[in-house]
Amino acid sequence: MAKIIYWIATGLLCLLILFSAGMYFMNYEEISKVFEGFGYSSAIVYPLAIAKILAVIAILTKKSAILKELAYLGLLIDFNLALIAHLGANDGQHLPAAIALVLLFVSYILDKRIFKKNLN
């Protein structure tokens, strides 16, 4: 049962991340304005989109435990910053970041429990 929950949470998480990265590429102008409204530089939009795609690859392939851990950490930081920015802007758009955090925690905890690999 834990594996099913892991794959559902991880699958939904990865879909959310890939949708987000796709929006960064397809709607760059709009996303840039949102980032600048939060006080972030729009110069990070494309690199962040690429980092999100690489994080999905690291999590799903499990080729390197260290890269997978770094991917989870990077996503944790990204989702926290997104949640804080949306709550601070009071724009009502904080729910996707909150959902992403829940999915991230479920995926990470179950990954540790199910796949029990040491960092390599």
N, CA, C and O atoms as a Tinker XYZ file with bonds, in Angstrom:
   480  protein
     1  N      0.823000   -1.198000    0.000000    73     2
     2  CA     0.000000    0.000000    0.000000    64     1     3
     3  C      0.866000    1.260000    0.000000    63     2     4     5
     4  O      0.527000    2.255000   -0.641000    81     3
     5  N      1.973000    1.210000    0.716000    73     3     6
     6  CA     2.852000    2.374000    0.779000    64     5     7
     7  C      3.416000    2.721000   -0.597000    63     6     8     9
     8  O      3.563000    3.893000   -0.943000    81     7
     9  N      3.731000    1.673000   -1.385000    73     7    10
    10  CA     4.256000    1.929000   -2.730000    64     9    11
    11  C      3.226000    2.613000   -3.618000    63    10    12    13
    12  O      3.573000    3.477000   -4.424000    81    11
    13  N      1.976000    2.233000   -3.476000    73    11    14
    14  CA     0.916000    2.853000   -4.275000    64    13    15
    15  C      0.775000    4.323000   -3.901000    63    14    16    17
    16  O      0.680000    5.187000   -4.773000    81    15
    17  N      0.761000    4.598000   -2.609000    73    15    18
    18  CA     0.655000    5.990000   -2.144000    64    17    19
    19  C      1.875000    6.784000   -2.599000    63    18    20    21
    20  O      1.752000    7.930000   -3.031000    81    19
    21  N      3.058000    6.165000   -2.500000    73    19    22
    22  CA     4.285000    6.833000   -2.955000    64    21    23
    23  C      4.169000    7.233000   -4.423000    63    22    24    25
    24  O      4.439000    8.378000   -4.785000    81    23
    25  N      3.763000    6.274000   -5.272000    73    23    26
    26  CA     3.727000    6.552000   -6.711000    64    25    27
    27  C      2.623000    7.547000   -7.068000    63    26    28    29
    28  O      2.788000    8.337000   -7.997000    81    27
    29  N      1.515000    7.522000   -6.356000    73    27    30
    30  CA     0.462000    8.520000   -6.593000    64    29    31
    31  C      0.966000    9.905000   -6.206000    63    30    32    33
    32  O      0.847000   10.850000   -6.985000    81    31
    33  N      1.531000   10.029000   -4.998000    73    31    34
    34  CA     2.037000   11.327000   -4.540000    64    33    35
    35  C      3.168000   11.820000   -5.432000    63    34    36    37
    36  O      3.197000   12.991000   -5.810000    81    35
    37  N      4.101000   10.931000   -5.769000    73    35    38
    38  CA     5.242000   11.314000   -6.588000    64    37    39
    39  C      4.795000   11.670000   -8.003000    63    38    40    41
    40  O      5.293000   12.627000   -8.596000    81    39
    41  N      3.854000   10.894000   -8.541000    73    39    42
    42  CA     3.333000   11.187000   -9.871000    64    41    43
    43  C      2.634000   12.535000   -9.924000    63    42    44    45
    44  O      2.863000   13.322000  -10.842000    81    43
    45  N      1.783000   12.802000   -8.943000    73    43    46
    46  CA     1.092000   14.100000   -8.891000    64    45    47
    47  C      2.089000   15.241000   -8.692000    63    46    48    49
    48  O      1.969000   16.298000   -9.312000    81    47
    49  N      3.071000   15.016000   -7.826000    73    47    50
    50  CA     4.107000   16.024000   -7.599000    64    49    51
    51  C      4.846000   16.338000   -8.896000    63    50    52    53
    52  O      5.030000   17.504000   -9.247000    81    51
    53  N      5.265000   15.301000   -9.600000    73    51    54
    54  CA     6.017000   15.500000  -10.842000    64    53    55
    55  C      5.168000   16.182000  -11.908000    63    54    56    57
    56  O      5.668000   17.030000  -12.648000    81    55
    57  N      3.889000   15.819000  -11.995000    73    55    58
    58  CA     2.996000   16.496000  -12.938000    64    57    59
    59  C      2.853000   17.979000  -12.603000    63    58    60    61
    60  O      2.883000   18.829000  -13.493000    81    59
    61  N      2.699000   18.282000  -11.325000    73    59    62
    62  CA     2.595000   19.673000  -10.884000    64    61    63
    63  C      3.858000   20.456000  -11.224000    63    62    64    65
    64  O      3.786000   21.594000  -11.689000    81    63
    65  N      5.007000   19.843000  -10.989000    73    63    66
    66  CA     6.285000   20.493000  -11.274000    64    65    67
    67  C      6.457000   20.704000  -12.772000    63    66    68    69
    68  O      6.857000   21.786000  -13.202000    81    67
    69  N      6.159000   19.684000  -13.570000    73    67    70
    70  CA     6.308000   19.815000  -15.021000    64    69    71
    71  C      5.324000   20.824000  -15.602000    63    70    72    73
    72  O      5.656000   21.538000  -16.548000    81    71
    73  N      4.120000   20.888000  -15.047000    73    71    74
    74  CA     3.153000   21.906000  -15.478000    64    73    75
    75  C      3.701000   23.291000  -15.175000    63    74    76    77
    76  O      3.634000   24.192000  -16.012000    81    75
    77  N      4.242000   23.455000  -13.977000    73    75    78
    78  CA     4.826000   24.731000  -13.576000    64    77    79
    79  C      5.976000   25.126000  -14.504000    63    78    80    81
    80  O      6.035000   26.262000  -14.975000    81    79
    81  N      6.880000   24.191000  -14.762000    73    79    82
    82  CA     8.016000   24.475000  -15.648000    64    81    83
    83  C      7.526000   24.822000  -17.049000    63    82    84    85
    84  O      8.061000   25.726000  -17.691000    81    83
    85  N      6.515000   24.109000  -17.522000    73    83    86
    86  CA     5.953000   24.409000  -18.838000    64    85    87
    87  C      5.367000   25.807000  -18.907000    63    86    88    89
    88  O      5.513000   26.508000  -19.908000    81    87
    89  N      4.703000   26.203000  -17.835000    73    87    90
    90  CA     4.143000   27.562000  -17.785000    64    89    91
    91  C      5.262000   28.603000  -17.837000    63    90    92    93
    92  O      5.108000   29.654000  -18.460000    81    91
    93  N      6.374000   28.313000  -17.189000    73    91    94
    94  CA     7.498000   29.247000  -17.199000    64    93    95
    95  C      8.007000   29.461000  -18.619000    63    94    96    97
    96  O      8.368000   30.578000  -18.989000    81    95
    97  N      8.036000   28.391000  -19.419000    73    95    98
    98  CA     8.499000   28.508000  -20.805000    64    97    99
    99  C      7.437000   29.122000  -21.712000    63    98   100   101
   100  O      7.748000   29.978000  -22.541000    81    99
   101  N      6.196000   28.695000  -21.562000    73    99   102
   102  CA     5.142000   29.131000  -22.477000    64   101   103
   103  C      4.610000   30.530000  -22.190000    63   102   104   105
   104  O      4.214000   31.247000  -23.108000    81   103
   105  N      4.600000   30.914000  -20.932000    73   103   106
   106  CA     4.061000   32.219000  -20.531000    64   105   107
   107  C      5.120000   33.056000  -19.823000    63   106   108   109
   108  O      4.881000   33.611000  -18.750000    81   107
   109  N      6.280000   33.133000  -20.436000    73   107   110
   110  CA     7.415000   33.801000  -19.799000    64   109   111
   111  C      7.086000   35.230000  -19.365000    63   110   112   113
   112  O      7.410000   35.630000  -18.247000    81   111
   113  N      6.449000   35.993000  -20.239000    73   111   114
   114  CA     6.166000   37.402000  -19.927000    64   113   115
   115  C      5.282000   37.527000  -18.687000    63   114   116   117
   116  O      5.556000   38.333000  -17.798000    81   115
   117  N      4.232000   36.731000  -18.639000    73   115   118
   118  CA     3.313000   36.775000  -17.504000    64   117   119
   119  C      3.997000   36.312000  -16.222000    63   118   120   121
   120  O      3.853000   36.939000  -15.172000    81   119
   121  N      4.731000   35.225000  -16.311000    73   119   122
   122  CA     5.431000   34.680000  -15.145000    64   121   123
   123  C      6.488000   35.670000  -14.652000    63   122   124   125
   124  O      6.675000   35.836000  -13.447000    81   123
   125  N      7.174000   36.322000  -15.582000    73   123   126
   126  CA     8.183000   37.320000  -15.202000    64   125   127
   127  C      7.569000   38.436000  -14.386000    63   126   128   129
   128  O      8.156000   38.888000  -13.403000    81   127
   129  N      6.399000   38.880000  -14.787000    73   127   130
   130  CA     5.714000   39.954000  -14.047000    64   129   131
   131  C      5.346000   39.499000  -12.636000    63   130   132   133
   132  O      5.456000   40.262000  -11.677000    81   131
   133  N      4.909000   38.252000  -12.525000    73   131   134
   134  CA     4.568000   37.710000  -11.213000    64   133   135
   135  C      5.811000   37.653000  -10.331000    63   134   136   137
   136  O      5.773000   38.062000   -9.170000    81   135
   137  N      6.911000   37.147000  -10.881000    73   135   138
   138  CA     8.161000   37.065000  -10.119000    64   137   139
   139  C      8.616000   38.450000   -9.678000    63   138   140   141
   140  O      8.991000   38.646000   -8.522000    81   139
   141  N      8.582000   39.398000  -10.585000    73   139   142
   142  CA     8.996000   40.764000  -10.245000    64   141   143
   143  C      8.070000   41.375000   -9.202000    63   142   144   145
   144  O      8.513000   42.147000   -8.350000    81   143
   145  N      6.779000   41.031000   -9.268000    73   143   146
   146  CA     5.831000   41.504000   -8.264000    64   145   147
   147  C      6.148000   40.976000   -6.869000    63   146   148   149
   148  O      5.846000   41.622000   -5.865000    81   147
   149  N      6.750000   39.811000   -6.818000    73   147   150
   150  CA     7.172000   39.233000   -5.545000    64   149   151
   151  C      8.525000   39.761000   -5.090000    63   150   152   153
   152  O      8.962000   39.482000   -3.973000    81   151
   153  N      9.184000   40.521000   -5.949000    73   151   154
   154  CA    10.504000   41.029000   -5.613000    64   153   155
   155  C     11.635000   40.145000   -6.084000    63   154   156   157
   156  O     12.792000   40.383000   -5.736000    81   155
   157  N     11.321000   39.115000   -6.880000    73   155   158
   158  CA    12.343000   38.231000   -7.434000    64   157   159
   159  C     12.719000   38.729000   -8.821000    63   158   160   161
   160  O     11.910000   39.365000   -9.497000    81   159
   161  N     13.929000   38.443000   -9.241000    73   159   162
   162  CA    14.376000   38.807000  -10.577000    64   161   163
   163  C     13.748000   37.866000  -11.601000    63   162   164   165
   164  O     13.638000   36.663000  -11.363000    81   163
   165  N     13.339000   38.420000  -12.738000    73   163   166
   166  CA    12.783000   37.574000  -13.793000    64   165   167
   167  C     13.872000   36.743000  -14.475000    63   166   168   169
   168  O     13.573000   35.850000  -15.267000    81   167
   169  N     15.130000   37.043000  -14.164000    73   167   170
   170  CA    16.244000   36.285000  -14.744000    64   169   171
   171  C     16.276000   34.839000  -14.242000    63   170   172   173
   172  O     16.953000   33.998000  -14.833000    81   171
   173  N     15.558000   34.544000  -13.172000    73   171   174
   174  CA    15.579000   33.173000  -12.645000    64   173   175
   175  C     14.470000   32.290000  -13.216000    63   174   176   177
   176  O     14.411000   31.102000  -12.899000    81   175
   177  N     13.600000   32.843000  -14.043000    73   175   178
   178  CA    12.460000   32.068000  -14.541000    64   177   179
   179  C     12.913000   30.850000  -15.347000    63   178   180   181
   180  O     12.521000   29.727000  -15.031000    81   179
   181  N     13.724000   31.051000  -16.371000    73   179   182
   182  CA    14.173000   29.921000  -17.195000    64   181   183
   183  C     15.067000   28.950000  -16.425000    63   182   184   185
   184  O     14.858000   27.740000  -16.511000    81   183
   185  N     16.059000   29.442000  -15.674000    73   183   186
   186  CA    16.872000   28.485000  -14.897000    64   185   187
   187  C     16.047000   27.681000  -13.884000    63   186   188   189
   188  O     16.320000   26.504000  -13.650000    81   187
   189  N     15.048000   28.317000  -13.291000    73   187   190
   190  CA    14.195000   27.607000  -12.344000    64   189   191
   191  C     13.366000   26.539000  -13.057000    63   190   192   193
   192  O     13.172000   25.445000  -12.527000    81   191
   193  N     12.886000   26.851000  -14.241000    73   191   194
   194  CA    12.125000   25.863000  -15.022000    64   193   195
   195  C     13.005000   24.660000  -15.354000    63   194   196   197
   196  O     12.568000   23.515000  -15.236000    81   195
   197  N     14.227000   24.916000  -15.763000    73   195   198
   198  CA    15.159000   23.828000  -16.085000    64   197   199
   199  C     15.486000   23.018000  -14.829000    63   198   200   201
   200  O     15.549000   21.790000  -14.880000    81   199
   201  N     15.694000   23.705000  -13.708000    73   199   202
   202  CA    15.986000   23.010000  -12.449000    64   201   203
   203  C     14.823000   22.121000  -12.032000    63   202   204   205
   204  O     15.033000   21.028000  -11.506000    81   203
   205  N     13.603000   22.580000  -12.262000    73   203   206
   206  CA    12.437000   21.769000  -11.913000    64   205   207
   207  C     12.388000   20.496000  -12.762000    63   206   208   209
   208  O     12.098000   19.415000  -12.249000    81   207
   209  N     12.668000   20.624000  -14.037000    73   207   210
   210  CA    12.672000   19.454000  -14.920000    64   209   211
   211  C     13.763000   18.476000  -14.494000    63   210   212   213
   212  O     13.534000   17.267000  -14.458000    81   211
   213  N     14.941000   18.991000  -14.174000    73   211   214
   214  CA    16.039000   18.133000  -13.714000    64   213   215
   215  C     15.695000   17.454000  -12.384000    63   214   216   217
   216  O     16.089000   16.312000  -12.147000    81   215
   217  N     14.964000   18.156000  -11.525000    73   215   218
   218  CA    14.555000   17.569000  -10.246000    64   217   219
   219  C     13.624000   16.384000  -10.473000    63   218   220   221
   220  O     13.752000   15.353000   -9.813000    81   219
   221  N     12.693000   16.530000  -11.401000    73   219   222
   222  CA    11.782000   15.424000  -11.720000    64   221   223
   223  C     12.574000   14.226000  -12.227000    63   222   224   225
   224  O     12.315000   13.091000  -11.828000    81   223
   225  N     13.536000   14.480000  -13.102000    73   223   226
   226  CA    14.361000   13.393000  -13.635000    64   225   227
   227  C     15.130000   12.697000  -12.508000    63   226   228   229
   228  O     15.191000   11.468000  -12.456000    81   227
   229  N     15.714000   13.491000  -11.609000    73   227   230
   230  CA    16.489000   12.918000  -10.499000    64   229   231
   231  C     15.607000   12.078000   -9.577000    63   230   232   233
   232  O     16.022000   11.014000   -9.118000    81   231
   233  N     14.406000   12.548000   -9.310000    73   231   234
   234  CA    13.512000   11.821000   -8.406000    64   233   235
   235  C     13.004000   10.536000   -9.049000    63   234   236   237
   236  O     12.962000    9.491000   -8.399000    81   235
   237  N     12.624000   10.608000  -10.307000    73   235   238
   238  CA    12.029000    9.434000  -10.955000    64   237   239
   239  C     13.046000    8.373000  -11.347000    63   238   240   241
   240  O     12.746000    7.181000  -11.288000    81   239
   241  N     14.241000    8.785000  -11.746000    73   239   242
   242  CA    15.215000    7.794000  -12.202000    64   241   243
   243  C     15.960000    7.138000  -11.058000    63   242   244   245
   244  O     16.382000    5.988000  -11.185000    81   243
   245  N     16.132000    7.823000   -9.961000    73   243   246
   246  CA    16.847000    7.291000   -8.793000    64   245   247
   247  C     18.251000    6.802000   -9.144000    63   246   248   249
   248  O     18.759000    5.874000   -8.514000    81   247
   249  N     18.876000    7.416000  -10.138000    73   247   250
   250  CA    20.227000    7.019000  -10.556000    64   249   251
   251  C     21.267000    7.388000   -9.504000    63   250   252   253
   252  O     22.248000    6.671000   -9.305000    81   251
   253  N     21.040000    8.512000   -8.838000    73   251   254
   254  CA    21.985000    8.973000   -7.823000    64   253   255
   255  C     21.206000    9.418000   -6.592000    63   254   256   257
   256  O     20.367000   10.315000   -6.667000    81   255
   257  N     21.488000    8.791000   -5.472000    73   255   258
   258  CA    20.800000    9.146000   -4.233000    64   257   259
   259  C     21.100000   10.584000   -3.823000    63   258   260   261
   260  O     20.231000   11.275000   -3.292000    81   259
   261  N     22.313000   11.028000   -4.067000    73   259   262
   262  CA    22.681000   12.406000   -3.709000    64   261   263
   263  C     21.899000   13.403000   -4.556000    63   262   264   265
   264  O     21.364000   14.379000   -4.030000    81   263
   265  N     21.829000   13.164000   -5.866000    73   263   266
   266  CA    21.071000   14.074000   -6.728000    64   265   267
   267  C     19.590000   14.072000   -6.364000    63   266   268   269
   268  O     18.933000   15.112000   -6.403000    81   267
   269  N     19.071000   12.905000   -6.011000    73   267   270
   270  CA    17.669000   12.819000   -5.599000    64   269   271
   271  C     17.434000   13.637000   -4.338000    63   270   272   273
   272  O     16.445000   14.364000   -4.242000    81   271
   273  N     18.336000   13.521000   -3.371000    73   271   274
   274  CA    18.222000   14.304000   -2.131000    64   273   275
   275  C     18.287000   15.798000   -2.425000    63   274   276   277
   276  O     17.509000   16.579000   -1.876000    81   275
   277  N     19.218000   16.195000   -3.296000    73   275   278
   278  CA    19.333000   17.604000   -3.673000    64   277   279
   279  C     18.087000   18.093000   -4.403000    63   278   280   281
   280  O     17.671000   19.239000   -4.231000    81   279
   281  N     17.498000   17.230000   -5.213000    73   279   282
   282  CA    16.264000   17.589000   -5.914000    64   281   283
   283  C     15.139000   17.837000   -4.914000    63   282   284   285
   284  O     14.426000   18.836000   -5.011000    81   283
   285  N     14.981000   16.934000   -3.960000    73   283   286
   286  CA    13.952000   17.128000   -2.932000    64   285   287
   287  C     14.212000   18.415000   -2.141000    63   286   288   289
   288  O     13.281000   19.167000   -1.855000    81   287
   289  N     15.469000   18.664000   -1.792000    73   287   290
   290  CA    15.810000   19.877000   -1.044000    64   289   291
   291  C     15.500000   21.133000   -1.864000    63   290   292   293
   292  O     14.896000   22.078000   -1.357000    81   291
   293  N     15.915000   21.136000   -3.124000    73   291   294
   294  CA    15.656000   22.291000   -3.978000    64   293   295
   295  C     14.173000   22.560000   -4.132000    63   294   296   297
   296  O     13.741000   23.712000   -4.119000    81   295
   297  N     13.394000   21.500000   -4.278000    73   295   298
   298  CA    11.946000   21.671000   -4.399000    64   297   299
   299  C     11.341000   22.168000   -3.092000    63   298   300   301
   300  O     10.415000   22.979000   -3.101000    81   299
   301  N     11.864000   21.684000   -1.971000    73   299   302
   302  CA    11.390000   22.173000   -0.670000    64   301   303
   303  C     11.610000   23.679000   -0.559000    63   302   304   305
   304  O     10.712000   24.412000   -0.146000    81   303
   305  N     12.780000   24.131000   -0.921000    73   303   306
   306  CA    13.083000   25.562000   -0.876000    64   305   307
   307  C     12.182000   26.324000   -1.838000    63   306   308   309
   308  O     11.613000   27.352000   -1.472000    81   307
   309  N     12.049000   25.826000   -3.071000    73   307   310
   310  CA    11.215000   26.492000   -4.075000    64   309   311
   311  C      9.771000   26.606000   -3.604000    63   310   312   313
   312  O      9.180000   27.683000   -3.683000    81   311
   313  N      9.197000   25.508000   -3.114000    73   311   314
   314  CA     7.795000   25.523000   -2.703000    64   313   315
   315  C      7.576000   26.416000   -1.491000    63   314   316   317
   316  O      6.557000   27.099000   -1.399000    81   315
   317  N      8.534000   26.416000   -0.551000    73   315   318
   318  CA     8.417000   27.311000    0.604000    64   317   319
   319  C      8.460000   28.771000    0.182000    63   318   320   321
   320  O      7.662000   29.581000    0.653000    81   319
   321  N      9.395000   29.110000   -0.710000    73   319   322
   322  CA     9.471000   30.489000   -1.190000    64   321   323
   323  C      8.200000   30.884000   -1.939000    63   322   324   325
   324  O      7.715000   32.007000   -1.797000    81   323
   325  N      7.662000   29.961000   -2.735000    73   323   326
   326  CA     6.421000   30.243000   -3.462000    64   325   327
   327  C      5.266000   30.464000   -2.487000    63   326   328   329
   328  O      4.484000   31.401000   -2.648000    81   327
   329  N      5.160000   29.606000   -1.487000    73   327   330
   330  CA     4.089000   29.737000   -0.497000    64   329   331
   331  C      4.198000   31.066000    0.244000    63   330   332   333
   332  O      3.207000   31.781000    0.394000    81   331
   333  N      5.385000   31.390000    0.698000    73   331   334
   334  CA     5.597000   32.644000    1.424000    64   333   335
   335  C      5.295000   33.844000    0.532000    63   334   336   337
   336  O      4.660000   34.800000    0.977000    81   335
   337  N      5.741000   33.803000   -0.714000    73   335   338
   338  CA     5.509000   34.918000   -1.640000    64   337   339
   339  C      4.021000   35.108000   -1.901000    63   338   340   341
   340  O      3.530000   36.236000   -1.882000    81   339
   341  N      3.304000   34.025000   -2.141000    73   339   342
   342  CA     1.866000   34.150000   -2.421000    64   341   343
   343  C      1.091000   34.583000   -1.184000    63   342   344   345
   344  O      0.155000   35.377000   -1.286000    81   343
   345  N      1.469000   34.072000   -0.021000    73   343   346
   346  CA     0.802000   34.512000    1.204000    64   345   347
   347  C      1.102000   35.986000    1.477000    63   346   348   349
   348  O      0.220000   36.742000    1.884000    81   347
   349  N      2.353000   36.386000    1.249000    73   347   350
   350  CA     2.727000   37.786000    1.455000    64   349   351
   351  C      2.021000   38.725000    0.499000    63   350   352   353
   352  O      1.665000   39.843000    0.873000    81   351
   353  N      1.815000   38.282000   -0.732000    73   351   354
   354  CA     1.131000   39.109000   -1.729000    64   353   355
   355  C     -0.383000   39.068000   -1.538000    63   354   356   357
   356  O     -1.112000   39.885000   -2.099000    81   355
   357  N     -0.850000   38.093000   -0.729000    73   355   358
   358  CA    -2.274000   37.930000   -0.477000    64   357   359
   359  C     -3.068000   37.855000   -1.784000    63   358   360   361
   360  O     -4.123000   38.473000   -1.931000    81   359
   361  N     -2.527000   37.076000   -2.727000    73   359   362
   362  CA    -3.157000   36.969000   -4.044000    64   361   363
   363  C     -4.051000   35.736000   -4.180000    63   362   364   365
   364  O     -4.638000   35.508000   -5.238000    81   363
   365  N     -4.154000   34.944000   -3.117000    73   363   366
   366  CA    -5.014000   33.776000   -3.146000    64   365   367
   367  C     -4.470000   32.611000   -3.969000    63   366   368   369
   368  O     -5.191000   31.642000   -4.208000    81   367
   369  N     -3.222000   32.687000   -4.404000    73   367   370
   370  CA    -2.633000   31.657000   -5.254000    64   369   371
   371  C     -1.668000   30.742000   -4.489000    63   370   372   373
   372  O     -0.791000   30.121000   -5.089000    81   371
   373  N     -1.830000   30.666000   -3.200000    73   371   374
   374  CA    -0.917000   29.879000   -2.370000    64   373   375
   375  C     -1.246000   28.386000   -2.346000    63   374   376   377
   376  O     -0.393000   27.579000   -1.975000    81   375
   377  N     -2.459000   28.005000   -2.732000    73   375   378
   378  CA    -2.870000   26.612000   -2.631000    64   377   379
   379  C     -1.991000   25.636000   -3.425000    63   378   380   381
   380  O     -1.643000   24.586000   -2.884000    81   379
   381  N     -1.612000   25.927000   -4.686000    73   379   382
   382  CA    -0.732000   24.983000   -5.387000    64   381   383
   383  C      0.591000   24.735000   -4.656000    63   382   384   385
   384  O      1.078000   23.605000   -4.624000    81   383
   385  N      1.172000   25.784000   -4.072000    73   383   386
   386  CA     2.428000   25.609000   -3.336000    64   385   387
   387  C      2.210000   24.768000   -2.087000    63   386   388   389
   388  O      3.052000   23.938000   -1.744000    81   387
   389  N      1.087000   24.976000   -1.404000    73   387   390
   390  CA     0.786000   24.187000   -0.211000    64   389   391
   391  C      0.564000   22.718000   -0.579000    63   390   392   393
   392  O      1.048000   21.823000    0.114000    81   391
   393  N     -0.162000   22.474000   -1.662000    73   391   394
   394  CA    -0.391000   21.102000   -2.128000    64   393   395
   395  C      0.937000   20.461000   -2.524000    63   394   396   397
   396  O      1.192000   19.298000   -2.209000    81   395
   397  N      1.775000   21.222000   -3.211000    73   395   398
   398  CA     3.087000   20.708000   -3.624000    64   397   399
   399  C      3.924000   20.323000   -2.407000    63   398   400   401
   400  O      4.619000   19.307000   -2.434000    81   399
   401  N      3.868000   21.111000   -1.355000    73   399   402
   402  CA     4.614000   20.781000   -0.138000    64   401   403
   403  C      4.116000   19.476000    0.480000    63   402   404   405
   404  O      4.922000   18.647000    0.903000    81   403
   405  N      2.817000   19.290000    0.535000    73   403   406
   406  CA     2.262000   18.047000    1.093000    64   405   407
   407  C      2.704000   16.854000    0.244000    63   406   408   409
   408  O      3.166000   15.846000    0.778000    81   407
   409  N      2.561000   16.972000   -1.076000    73   407   410
   410  CA     2.982000   15.889000   -1.964000    64   409   411
   411  C      4.474000   15.608000   -1.838000    63   410   412   413
   412  O      4.905000   14.455000   -1.869000    81   411
   413  N      5.258000   16.677000   -1.696000    73   411   414
   414  CA     6.703000   16.530000   -1.542000    64   413   415
   415  C      7.038000   15.747000   -0.276000    63   414   416   417
   416  O      7.861000   14.833000   -0.316000    81   415
   417  N      6.414000   16.094000    0.836000    73   415   418
   418  CA     6.685000   15.402000    2.092000    64   417   419
   419  C      6.262000   13.931000    2.018000    63   418   420   421
   420  O      6.996000   13.052000    2.469000    81   419
   421  N      5.097000   13.667000    1.460000    73   419   422
   422  CA     4.633000   12.279000    1.336000    64   421   423
   423  C      5.601000   11.487000    0.457000    63   422   424   425
   424  O      6.006000   10.379000    0.808000    81   423
   425  N      5.965000   12.067000   -0.686000    73   423   426
   426  CA     6.888000   11.394000   -1.600000    64   425   427
   427  C      8.227000   11.131000   -0.928000    63   426   428   429
   428  O      8.761000   10.026000   -1.017000    81   427
   429  N      8.769000   12.134000   -0.262000    73   427   430
   430  CA    10.089000   12.004000    0.357000    64   429   431
   431  C     10.088000   10.962000    1.480000    63   430   432   433
   432  O     10.960000   10.096000    1.534000    81   431
   433  N      9.111000   11.055000    2.365000    73   431   434
   434  CA     9.060000   10.143000    3.512000    64   433   435
   435  C      8.877000    8.697000    3.043000    63   434   436   437
   436  O      9.543000    7.786000    3.534000    81   435
   437  N      7.968000    8.500000    2.090000    73   435   438
   438  CA     7.754000    7.138000    1.604000    64   437   439
   439  C      8.924000    6.639000    0.774000    63   438   440   441
   440  O      9.224000    5.445000    0.786000    81   439
   441  N      9.590000    7.534000    0.052000    73   439   442
   442  CA    10.791000    7.136000   -0.682000    64   441   443
   443  C     11.837000    6.599000    0.285000    63   442   444   445
   444  O     12.462000    5.570000    0.029000    81   443
   445  N     12.021000    7.296000    1.385000    73   443   446
   446  CA    12.994000    6.854000    2.397000    64   445   447
   447  C     12.592000    5.499000    2.984000    63   446   448   449
   448  O     13.438000    4.631000    3.198000    81   447
   449  N     11.315000    5.331000    3.238000    73   447   450
   450  CA    10.832000    4.109000    3.869000    64   449   451
   451  C     10.895000    2.922000    2.898000    63   450   452   453
   452  O     11.282000    1.822000    3.293000    81   451
   453  N     10.523000    3.132000    1.654000    73   451   454
   454  CA    10.409000    2.037000    0.697000    64   453   455
   455  C     11.745000    1.663000    0.077000    63   454   456   457
   456  O     12.072000    0.482000   -0.039000    81   455
   457  N     12.518000    2.667000   -0.321000    73   455   458
   458  CA    13.729000    2.408000   -1.117000    64   457   459
   459  C     15.005000    2.376000   -0.278000    63   458   460   461
   460  O     16.050000    1.998000   -0.806000    81   459
   461  N     14.973000    2.747000    0.973000    73   459   462
   462  CA    16.077000    2.632000    1.947000    64   461   463
   463  C     17.459000    2.495000    1.330000    63   462   464   465
   464  O     18.130000    1.481000    1.520000    81   463
   465  N     17.878000    3.496000    0.604000    73   463   466
   466  CA    19.223000    3.488000   -0.005000    64   465   467
   467  C     20.105000    4.495000    0.711000    63   466   468   469
   468  O     19.658000    5.571000    1.106000    81   467
   469  N     21.349000    4.128000    0.867000    73   467   470
   470  CA    22.314000    5.075000    1.382000    64   469   471
   471  C     22.703000    6.044000    0.282000    63   470   472   473
   472  O     22.588000    5.735000   -0.904000    81   471
   473  N     23.166000    7.222000    0.686000    73   471   474
   474  CA    23.640000    8.179000   -0.317000    64   473   475
   475  C     24.871000    7.606000   -0.999000    63   474   476   477
   476  O     25.770000    7.078000   -0.345000    81   475
   477  N     24.899000    7.720000   -2.338000    73   475   478
   478  CA    26.074000    7.237000   -3.058000    64   477   479
   479  C     26.595000    8.307000   -3.970000    63   478   480
   480  O     27.586000    8.095000   -4.668000    81   479
